[in-house]
Each structure stands twice: as C-alpha cells, then as structure tokens.
Amino acid sequence: MTTHSAFRQSLFGLGLLASLSMPAAAFAQAVAPAPEAPTGRAAKTAGSAAKDMVAAANPLAAQAGREILAAGGSAVDAAVAVQLVLNLVEPQSSGIGGGAFMVFWDGKTMTSLDGRETAPAAAKPERFLGPDGKPMKFYDAVVGGRSVGVPGTLRLLEAAHRNWGKLPWRQVIEPAIRLAEEGFAVSPRLNGLLTQEKYLQNDPIARAYFYEADGKPKAVGTVLKNPAFAQTLRTIADKGADAFYTGEIAQDIVATVTGHPTNPGDMTLEDLKGYKVQEREALCGTYRTYRICGMAPPSSGQLAVQQIMGILETQDLASMKPGPEAVHWIAEAGRLAYADRALFVADPAFVNVPVKGLTDPGYIKSRAALVDPNKSMGKAKPGDPPFQKTFLWGSSDGIEYGTSHISIVDRNGHAVSMTTTIEDGFGARLMTKSGFLLNNELTDFSFATTEDGKPIANRVEAGKRPRSSMAPTIVLDSSGKLHAVVGSPGGSLIINYVVKTLVGILDWKLDPQVAADLPNVGSRNGPTELEAGTEAEGWKAALEAKGHEVKLIDQNSGIHAIVVTPAGLVGGADSRREGVAIGN
C-alpha cells in the first residue's frame, strides 16, 4: 500500500490543507469517533468547511475548485475547473479526451447528464474479434485508435455550465490555463504510474511530454508544462465546446485516431460533430430513511448499488459493525446485483433495460430471500424481474481503471457528484498535438458478440454508449435535504466501493474520511474479495467457514465523499490516493 503522509505534509507549505481541521467538539457531535486507520496506510484527517467544499483526486485540482467557489461560483463552475486541472495533474485517469457522468442537485431537483463516449458510425459488433473470430487480447485492443470512443466530457461540462453555472465560462477555465502555462510538479502517484506503464512511450508525443530522453519518467517534483493544452483551453474558452468538436482540434483528434501505425480507428469529423450529451432522469431509491440518487443506464453503477443496498436494508447492519458478518451480506447482495448487471444492462437506446423491474421493492425482497445468513450461495444467477421487455445475454465487464471522481457542495447547498474517465490508465496511449490523451472507452463493450446463440446486450454498435460501472451518488435525508455526495473510480469494483462508503456513512455513522478508508470488500459474482494489506485479511477464515471462496486483492479505490452535518461540511479523500477535501 502507498503511504501519503510525506506528500500531505508537503501540502501544508502550499496552504492547501488550511481547512482540514474541525473543532473537536463540533466534530464529535457531527460524526462517530474514528477507528484506527487500515493496516499499512497513513490515515488522513477529515476535511471540514463552513460554506462549501471540494473533494478531488489531486490537491491542485481541489484548490482550483475551491478558488472558483470562493469567487462565488456554483458547484458546477467548480466542477469545470476541477476537471480541467485533473486533465493536467492526473492525466492517466480523466480529461477532455474521455467521458463522464454528472449528477446534480439544485436543492429541489435531481438531474443527471450522460457524457459517456459513443462508438463511431463505422463501428460493428465484430470490432474486437481477431482474424480467428475470437476476442482480442485486452491490450491488443486498447493501444491505438481502434479503442477510442467519441469524447463526451467537454460537451457535458458546457451543458452543465450553461444550465447551472454562475461565473463566466472563461473564468472557470482560467485555473487550468494558468497551470498548463506555468507548470506543475509531477506528483509521486503520477511518477509511479509512469514507471509501471508499458505502452505510453510508444506514442512519440506522450513520450516527449512524460519521459526524459533516456526513457525514464520525469521525476517527482519536475515541473511539467503543457503549452499545447493551454492553447486548446484558450480556444475553448473563446469559442465554446464547438471548437473541440469541429475545426483544428477535431481534425487533430481524428488524425491521431486514424493515423496509428498498427491499430488505427475509424472515427470521423462527422462523429465528433454529431456528439450529444443526454440529460437523463436520475435513478433514485430509498434506503432506510434516506433517498439515494445516481445515474441510470448506460451506467450499471447506481442500479447495482440500489439493488445491493435494498438487500442490505433487510438486515440490521448498524449492529454488525465492520467484520465478517457484514461482509457476508455485502458479498451475497453483490453476487445477485452483478448477475443482473451482466445480463440486463447496456445502452438504453439499444436495449430495453428493465430498470423499473430491477429496482422493484418486491423483486429486491425476493432476491434478498435467496441469501442464507450462514452459507454463501457461490455463483448467483440473474433473476426474472417484472416489467421485462427484452432478454439479451450480456457478459462483458467495464474496466475503467483510468477514472476519477469529484464531489462538490457549494454555499447554496447545491451539489455535484461526477465520475469521469478515459477507461484504462492513460487511455488508448494516444496523445494529441492539442495536449491531451484519448480514451480507450470502446473496450468497455463486450469483445464477444453472442453467447449461447443470443446477442450480447453490451456488444459494439454504431453510436452506442458502452456500459459503465461508474456510480456518482447523491444522498438526501428524510426531509429531502442534502446529506452526502459520494463516488469513486475503480472499474467494476466502483459499485462495491460506493456501497461500502454508503454503509459506513449511513449505517455506521462514520465520518466520510473513515468510511472511505475502511477496507474494501465485496463480490462481483465470483470470489469474495477482501482488500489485501488491511484488517479485512483477518476476516478470511470466518468467511471461508461460511463457504466463501476468498481472494485477497489490491483494491485501489479513490473515494471522495462529503457529508452535510449540523456543524458544517465534512469531507473525505481516499487515503489510497493523493486527493484532498478542502473548502471555504
């Protein structure tokens, strides 16, 4: 596990953690006492603020959002600033070359925006089959233009700003322009990921930007400047997102995708010009006295979260506390939800996803009845939900290791929960001359086209959005007021990361920092997975006694959560990464 204590200490000199301490008395009234930090990881202290807060994956990005909030900006204004800075300081995870889901609460209405990437018009179901008709190896598909979907993040940011922004578009972009021009210090995390990366150096633009002449990644503390990205942002500031989807930037994207020497793609200028953000009704459900809301399909994230939480609602989790008994229920609920996810969920423009049936209280109660409190069911089978119109067999799994999450609450109590991605770490390993990396989101589709003679729901099709596990979440209390903003990167594990954090906050009454730092646990309808190097390792024997096949694995979540308390805002930034929760 990575230790971030030295990194955090260095931030105090930058003045970035000035608001991370809450008065002891107020803090004690707001949240439960913090247990010891998980084994092998330096504990962070929960952030606190009186008016507004940003929790994001890098201190410089969080500071950009805080700056915008201090200037009177909205949560959406801050989200634009944070995302564009993340494009610079956390390029492996997100950026304008990728896609995002945003859930927004304006104090009265919950809305969601789908900025998921789409497949080019030329895409066909056989896209990721080799000459032998079998699915390609993952990285043979990822690296190059074949995997690049039409980016949606910038259209999403513009649409959100148009609807809910307060400050001028240029002003919210300015922090990223300034940082791209002046440069920023390479962080330990970015350096470490570059050291592990096997494919990025094959792209000449990326190699020149991220690596020294001898092939070594630029060292921690090296000032990295990106004048090409600064110019791209200036153009977007002047002309809006149209400047990205048409003109020279669009031509650069298409040339980069189609010009790969061994694995070219087929994206066209028309694909970019035609991209549209989808405004979708937020998917909301109840959990005890709370209302939990998030993204509807093509994300499977919130759907699975609500199914798992619905099953857990039948149990008194508050009395269990973190341990084998709670893990048993979380894992068994997860098996059932992931089984349904694999079968039913895909882009609703192409597949009739039975959302109403999958979240029907009676159906969830029937699924909960399948859980034996004393014995694991092993492999769960998908259910037969009501209101079902189609039956397509889906078996693909979203990866999305190159993902980030942003949680923001502004001084008006409005909130943004946004999960943003370029799919795998460093995406397709293609960097444009315009200064940003491109996604490999199309590998979130199923590589196979059929199973048991039935078409796979999440197969590749022209214009289709690949299924995702991203689960940006907003929680309201019993009176309909904002209570929490939660989300995480982590591919198909995102669902379990969000469930764990919600249980920690809602059932165990932990502050969001402690909830984020709890050991990650769950099942994706395979083995019960416990986070290696944490106290969860000690629960293995008890779970095996209940028939669980247990695997200890690294689970590098990046949870960012904010909770509204009577004493103000309390935030948590996952200690597994370098993020912070700061505010005004």
Residue, then its C-alpha position, 0 to 999 in steps of 0.5 A: m500500500t502507498t503511504h501519503s503522509a510525506f506528500r500531505q505534509s508537503l501540502f501544508g507549505l502550499g496552504l492547501l490543507a488550511s481547512l482540514s481541521m474541525p473543532a473537536a467538539a463540533f466534530a464529535q457531535a457531527v460524526a462517530p469517533a474514528p477507528e484506527a486507520p487500515t493496516g499499512r496506510a497513513a490515515k488522513t484527517a477529515g476535511s471540514a468547511a463552513k460554506d462549501m467544499v471540494a473533494a478531488a483526486n489531486p490537491l491542485a485540482a481541489q484548490a482550483g475548485r475551491e478558488i472558483l467557489a470562493a469567487g462565488g461560483s456554483a458547484v458546477d463552475a467548480a466542477v469545470a475547473v476541477q476537471l480541467v486541472l485533473n486533465l493536467v495533474e492526473p492525466q492517466s485517469s480523466g480529461i477532455g479526451g474521455g467521458a463522464f457522468m454528472v449528477f446534480w442537485d439544485g436543492k429541489t431537483m435531481t438531474s443527471l447528464d450522460g457524457r459517456e463516449t459513443a462508438p463511431a458510425a463505422a463501428k460493428p459488433e465484430r470490432f474486437l474479434g481477431p482474424d480467428g473470430k475470437p476476442m482480442k487480447f485486452y491490450d491488443a485492443v486498447v493501444g491505438g485508435r481502434s479503442v477510442g470512443v467519441p469524447g463526451t466530457l467537454r460537451l457535458l461540462e458546457a451543458a452543465h455550465r450553461n444550465w447551472g453555472k454562475l461565473p463566466w465560462r472563461q473564468v472557470i477555465e482560467p485555473a487550468i490555463r494558468l497551470a498548463e502555462e506555468g507548470f506543475a510538479v509531477s506528483p509521486r502517484l503520477n511518477g509511479l504510474l509512469t514507471q509501471e506503464k508499458y505502452l505510453q512511450n510508444d506514442p512519440i508525443a506522450r513520450a516527449y511530454f512524460y519521459e526524459a530522453d533516456g526513457k525514464p519518467k520525469a521525476v517527482g517534483t519536475v515541473l511539467k508544462n503543457p503549452a499545447f493544452a493551454q492553447t486548446l483551453r484558450t480556444i475553448a474558452d473563446k469559442g465554446a465546446d464547438a471548437f473541440y468538436t469541429g475545426e483544428i482540434a477535431q481534425d487533430i483528434v481524428a488524425t491521431v485516431t486514424g493515423h496509428p501505425t498498427n491499430p488505427g480507428d475509424m472515427t470521423l469529423e462527422d462523429l465528433k460533430g454529431y456528439k450529444v450529451q443526454e440529460r437523463e432522469a436520475l435513478c433514485g431509491t430509498y434506503r432506510t430513511y434516506r433517498i439515494c440518487g445516481m445515474a441510470p443506464p448506460s451506467s450499471g453503477q447506481l442500479a447495482v448499488q440500489q439493488i445491493m443496498g435494498i438487500l442490505e436494508t433487510q438486515d440490521l447492519a448498524s449492529m454488525k459493525p465492520g467484520p465478517e458478518a457484514v461482509h457476508w451480506i455485502a458479498e451475497a447482495g453483490r453476487l445477485a446485483y452483478a448477475d443482473r448487471a451482466l445480463f440486463v444492462a447496456d445502452p438504453a437506446f439499444v436495449n430495453v433495460p428493465v430498470k423499473g423491474l430491477t429496482d422493484p421493492g418486491y423483486i429486491k425482497s425476493r432476491a434478498a430471500l435467496v441469501d442464507p445468513n450462514k452459507s454463501m450461495g457461490k455463483a448467483k444467477p440473474g433473476d426474472p424481474p417484472f416489467q421485462k421487455t427484452f432478454l439479451w445475454g450480456s457478459s462483458d465487464g467495464i474496466e475503467y481503471g483510468t477514472s476519477h471522481i469529484s464531489i462538490v457542495d457549494r454555499n447554496g447547498h447545491a451539489v455535484s457528484m461526477t465520475t469521469t474517465i478515459e477507461d484504462g490508465f492513460g487511455a488508448r496511449l494516444m496523445t494529441k498535438s492539442g495536449f491531451l490523451l484519448n480514451n480507450e472507452l470502446t473496450d468497455f463493450s463486450f469483445a464477444t458478440t453472442e453467447d449461447g446463440k443470443p446477442i450480447a446486450n453490451r456488444v459494439e454498435a454504431g453510436k452506442r454508449p458502452r456500459s459503465s460501472m461508474a456510480p456518482t451518488i447523491v444522498l438526501d435525508s428524510s426531509g429531502k435535504l442534502h446529506a452526502v455526495v459520494g463516488s469513486p473510480g475503480g472499474s467494476l469494483i466502483i459499485n462495491y466501493v460506493v456501497k461500502t462508503l454508503v454503509g459506513i456513512l449511513d449505517w455506521k455513522l462514520d465520518p466520510q474520511v473513515a468510511a472511505d478508508l475502511p477496507n474494501v470488500g465485496s463480490r462481483n459474482g465470483p470470489t469474495e474479495l477482501e482488500a489485501g494489506t488491511e484488517a479485512e485479511g483477518w476476516k478470511a477464515a470466518l468467511e471461508a467457514k461460511g463457504h466463501e471462496v476468498k481472494l485477497i486483492d489490491q483494491n485501489s479505490g479513490i473515494h471522495a465523499i462529503v457529508v452535510t452535518p449540523a456543524g458544517l461540511v465534512g469531507g473525505a479523500d481516499s487515503r489510497r490516493e493523493g486527493v484532498a477535501i478542502g473548502n471555504 
